[in-house]
Amino acid sequence: MVGITEEMLKRRAEHNDGVLHSLEELVLQEEGLDRIEKILGTLCPHLKHLYMPNNLIPRIENLHRLKELQYLNLALNNITKIEGLEQCECLEKLDLTLNFLGQNELQSISKLSHNPSLKDLYLTGNPCQDFPGYRFFVIFTVPSLKRLDGVEVKPSERICAKQMFKSILEKLNNNINTTTEDISVNGETTINEKGQTVREYTPATRLAEHAELEEMRRVSKGQKEVSSLNPKKSQRHSGFDPLPSEGRIYQKNEGGWNFRLSESECKSKVLLDVPVGRYMDISLIDVDVQPTWVRVLVKGKLLQLMLPDEVNPDTSIAQRSNTTGNLLICMPKATCNSKINMQKPKTSSLFYSEGPKEPNKIKAKRGNDVHFALEENNQTETTTVDVMDKIADVTLEAPTNIGRASNALDETLGGFDSIGVQEFEQSNEVHFDDLPALE
């Protein structure tokens, strides 16, 4: 068990530069305290707020020197009786939440009548709350209270408490005679319907649980000390380990990089892009390319991947991006089956074609133009000729040439009168400038 010491008080008085004599607020929470020492009132006589929740304190004692104490918090302790506060004349608020103040000790609340400044009292979670007239009894016993368990005391409650006090006191005395409570000793365990071990909530149970907790902390501390003497080996690699000749080889990504393994557009190379960081020094990066594996070592962290195809390690290249710092490893495949498609360039020759095509037709209708439609590779070039109300339908067989085109035009215009032919020749409406040049 732990008691209050001067070293503990100085450690908790850091907000006051470690000065204890002028200390007004002190927090001693979860310190495992099992008693209140006299040294507290001797070293800190001017305390106004004292917090000691979640400890193992069974009694309220040694607080008679704290004449200026205004707020005392003893929640979550093992207190079974109210005592030792008669000389705390300035006490305004008392918190005894979740303690073990039973019905047999409910009358000990009358000792708080010696604290005329007490305004707030918290007894929530104590066994005495189960008594039927508990609230009226406390209100009548401590007339200075304005709030009980966080609820404001109304004038009507004071009147009822005064009227019912005698009957409540008789019930309380009868309950004390017929009930034997020994909550400070009992700490039995029971098994519930689910087969779980359940402990009764008593001061003895809290002591047992605290002892178990301390033992667990001690064991854990010993394990940490042993582990500190035998530190774990570093997980970082100093170099590449040789790949095993037999057995399974596992892929690894110890650095957690968001890498990308893909093929080039020509399907002849395998590309590995690893975002190692822009400011990573090149001396901390190492690359090992095997025919079916690639390994990258960055600051001792290993990236080991199986390749989808066999590559040529001798011609592989590793590069860094000047912008992002990414590491790009280009690994040519050992056997490349990529096909190269050779296509002949498309020509737009007017008079020569690469093969037989559909016959080209020249049509002339009355009042319309003559359209020379020459089709090649689904491309159409059109030349317009004005024929002055004559009709002509001439078919040109491919391949076409200038001579045949001229003969067909003469035959078409053979029946025209000289005036029409002269006008046609003078009009000069046939334009071959729009056609593409010969290649």
Rosetta blueprint (number, residue, H / E / L):
1 M L
2 V E
3 G L
4 I L
5 T L
6 E H
7 E H
8 M H
9 L H
10 K H
11 R H
12 R H
13 A L
14 E H
15 H H
16 N H
17 D L
18 G L
19 V L
20 L L
21 H L
22 S L
23 L L
24 E L
25 E E
26 L E
27 V E
28 L L
29 Q L
30 E L
31 E L
32 G L
33 L E
34 D L
35 R L
36 I L
37 E L
38 K L
39 I H
40 L H
41 G H
42 T H
43 L H
44 C L
45 P L
46 H L
47 L L
48 K L
49 H E
50 L E
51 Y E
52 M L
53 P L
54 N L
55 N L
56 L L
57 I L
58 P L
59 R L
60 I L
61 E L
62 N L
63 L L
64 H L
65 R L
66 L L
67 K L
68 E L
69 L L
70 Q L
71 Y E
72 L E
73 N E
74 L L
75 A L
76 L L
77 N L
78 N L
79 I L
80 T L
81 K L
82 I L
83 E L
84 G L
85 L L
86 E L
87 Q L
88 C L
89 E L
90 C L
91 L L
92 E L
93 K E
94 L E
95 D E
96 L L
97 T L
98 L L
99 N L
100 F L
101 L L
102 G L
103 Q H
104 N H
105 E H
106 L H
107 Q H
108 S H
109 I H
110 S H
111 K H
112 L H
113 S H
114 H H
115 N L
116 P L
117 S L
118 L L
119 K L
120 D E
121 L E
122 Y E
123 L L
124 T L
125 G L
126 N L
127 P H
128 C H
129 Q H
130 D H
131 F L
132 P L
133 G L
134 Y H
135 R H
136 F H
137 F H
138 V H
139 I H
140 F H
141 T H
142 V L
143 P L
144 S L
145 L L
146 K L
147 R E
148 L E
149 D L
150 G L
151 V E
152 E E
153 V L
154 K L
155 P H
156 S H
157 E H
158 R H
159 I H
160 C H
161 A H
162 K H
163 Q H
164 M H
165 F H
166 K H
167 S H
168 I H
169 L H
170 E H
171 K H
172 L H
173 N H
174 N H
175 N H
176 I H
177 N H
178 T H
179 T L
180 T L
181 E L
182 D L
183 I L
184 S L
185 V L
186 N L
187 G L
188 E L
189 T E
190 T E
191 I E
192 N L
193 E L
194 K L
195 G L
196 Q L
197 T E
198 V E
199 R E
200 E L
201 Y L
202 T L
203 P H
204 A H
205 T H
206 R H
207 L H
208 A H
209 E H
210 H H
211 A H
212 E H
213 L H
214 E H
215 E H
216 M H
217 R H
218 R H
219 V H
220 S H
221 K H
222 G H
223 Q H
224 K H
225 E H
226 V H
227 S H
228 S H
229 L H
230 N L
231 P L
232 K L
233 K L
234 S L
235 Q L
236 R L
237 H L
238 S L
239 G L
240 F L
241 D L
242 P L
243 L L
244 P L
245 S L
246 E L
247 G L
248 R L
249 I L
250 Y L
251 Q L
252 K E
253 N E
254 E L
255 G L
256 G L
257 W L
258 N L
259 F L
260 R E
261 L E
262 S E
263 E E
264 S L
265 E L
266 C L
267 K L
268 S L
269 K E
270 V E
271 L E
272 L E
273 D E
274 V E
275 P L
276 V L
277 G L
278 R L
279 Y L
280 M L
281 D L
282 I H
283 S H
284 L H
285 I E
286 D E
287 V E
288 D E
289 V E
290 Q L
291 P L
292 T L
293 W E
294 V E
295 R E
296 V E
297 L E
298 V E
299 K L
300 G L
301 K E
302 L E
303 L E
304 Q E
305 L E
306 M E
307 L L
308 P L
309 D L
310 E L
311 V E
312 N L
313 P H
314 D H
315 T H
316 S L
317 I E
318 A E
319 Q E
320 R E
321 S L
322 N L
323 T L
324 T L
325 G L
326 N L
327 L E
328 L E
329 I E
330 C E
331 M E
332 P E
333 K E
334 A L
335 T L
336 C L
337 N L
338 S L
339 K L
340 I L
341 N L
342 M L
343 Q L
344 K L
345 P L
346 K L
347 T L
348 S L
349 S L
350 L L
351 F L
352 Y L
353 S L
354 E L
355 G L
356 P L
357 K L
358 E L
359 P L
360 N E
361 K E
362 I E
363 K E
364 A E
365 K L
366 R L
367 G L
368 N L
369 D E
370 V E
371 H E
372 F E
373 A E
374 L E
375 E E
376 E E
377 N L
378 N L
379 Q E
380 T E
381 E E
382 T E
383 T E
384 T E
385 V E
386 D E
387 V L
388 M L
389 D L
390 K L
391 I L
392 A E
393 D E
394 V E
395 T E
396 L E
397 E L
398 A L
399 P L
400 T L
401 N L
402 I H
403 G H
404 R H
405 A H
406 S H
407 N H
408 A H
409 L H
410 D H
411 E H
412 T H
413 L L
414 G L
415 G L
416 F L
417 D L
418 S H
419 I H
420 G H
421 V H
422 Q H
423 E H
424 F H
425 E H
426 Q H
427 S H
428 N L
429 E L
430 V L
431 H L
432 F L
433 D L
434 D L
435 L L
436 P L
437 A L
438 L L
439 E L
